Amino acid sequence: MFLAFFETILDDIDDPMLKGRLADLLWLCSQPRKSDHARTAINAYISQPIDEKSWRVDVDDCWNRATQLCLQIREYGKLKDIESSLFSEFNTDYLEGSFMPLLLAQMLDRHGLAKDNLSDIAQKLFSLANNFQQQKDFNGARYYLELAEKKY
């Protein structure tokens, strides 16, 4: 009953977070599953901007879920777009002392993305670790070095 209602209102929803969640719910609970629901969820999830202020407030979960859905429905073109967006943001210059590059690199690593750029990722992580070390933030340096080691 609720699923049928959700399906009728899905196209009228403007809020990307709500639209993504409802489409994801429809994907998970409808029988038979409709890949269009997963595609709608993916598009809604990745419409969330990647930025340092909102990343840890559900946006990382959105991009993570979009990646999982792409793998589930074999939507490799969209997965490549996600990979490109995440890698591009990883290469953005963030304020000194930021953990945003680390968080993005962890997501790329978790899903096996940006394999062609492993050396570049590792070098940037190592460089950022050195910056943390120079600031005497040894824990921050350690986090970056642990992932850089994994990438080499």
ZIKAKA-V353833 format. One record per backbone hydrogen bond with DSSP energy under -1.0 kcal/mol. NH is the residue of the N-H (numbers start at 1). CO is the residue of the C=O. E is the energy in kcal/mol with one decimal. If there is no record, write none. Layout:
# ZIKAKA-V353833
<<NH | CO | E> <NH | CO | E>>
This chain:
# ZIKAKA-V353833
<<5 | 1 | -1.6> <6 | 2 | -3.0> <7 | 3 | -2.4> <8 | 4 | -1.7> <9 | 5 | -1.6> <10 | 6 | -1.4> <12 | 9 | -1.3> <13 | 10 | -1.2> <19 | 15 | -2.7> <20 | 16 | -2.5> <21 | 17 | -2.3> <22 | 18 | -2.7> <23 | 19 | -2.6> <24 | 20 | -2.4> <25 | 21 | -2.6> <26 | 22 | -2.6> <27 | 23 | -2.4> <28 | 24 | -2.5> <29 | 25 | -2.4> <30 | 26 | -2.2> <37 | 34 | -1.5> <39 | 35 | -2.4> <40 | 36 | -2.4> <41 | 37 | -2.3> <42 | 38 | -2.8> <43 | 39 | -2.6> <44 | 40 | -2.2> <45 | 41 | -3.0> <46 | 42 | -2.6> <48 | 45 | -1.3> <55 | 51 | -1.7> <57 | 54 | -1.4> <59 | 54 | -1.3> <60 | 55 | -2.6> <62 | 58 | -2.1> <63 | 59 | -2.3> <64 | 60 | -2.3> <65 | 61 | -2.7> <66 | 62 | -2.6> <67 | 63 | -1.8> <68 | 64 | -2.1> <69 | 65 | -2.8> <70 | 66 | -2.2> <71 | 67 | -1.9> <72 | 68 | -2.3> <73 | 69 | -2.4> <75 | 70 | -2.6> <76 | 74 | -1.3> <79 | 75 | -1.9> <80 | 76 | -2.0> <81 | 77 | -1.6> <82 | 78 | -2.3> <83 | 79 | -2.7> <84 | 80 | -2.5> <85 | 81 | -2.4> <86 | 82 | -2.7> <87 | 83 | -2.6> <88 | 84 | -2.4> <89 | 85 | -2.3> <90 | 86 | -2.1> <91 | 87 | -1.6> <92 | 89 | -1.3> <98 | 95 | -1.7> <103 | 99 | -2.4> <104 | 100 | -2.4> <105 | 101 | -2.5> <106 | 102 | -2.5> <107 | 103 | -1.7> <108 | 104 | -2.4> <109 | 105 | -2.6> <110 | 106 | -2.8> <111 | 107 | -1.6> <112 | 109 | -1.2> <113 | 108 | -2.9> <117 | 114 | -1.6> <118 | 115 | -1.0> <121 | 117 | -2.7> <122 | 118 | -2.7> <123 | 119 | -2.5> <124 | 120 | -2.2> <125 | 121 | -2.6> <126 | 122 | -2.5> <127 | 123 | -2.4> <128 | 124 | -2.6> <129 | 125 | -2.3> <130 | 126 | -2.1> <131 | 127 | -1.8> <132 | 128 | -2.1> <133 | 129 | -2.5> <134 | 130 | -2.5> <135 | 131 | -1.3> <136 | 133 | -1.7> <137 | 132 | -2.8> <138 | 136 | -1.1> <141 | 137 | -2.1> <142 | 138 | -2.3> <143 | 139 | -2.2> <144 | 140 | -1.9> <145 | 141 | -2.7> <146 | 142 | -2.5> <147 | 143 | -1.4> <148 | 144 | -2.4> <149 | 145 | -2.7> <150 | 146 | -1.4> <151 | 147 | -1.6> <152 | 148 | -1.6>>
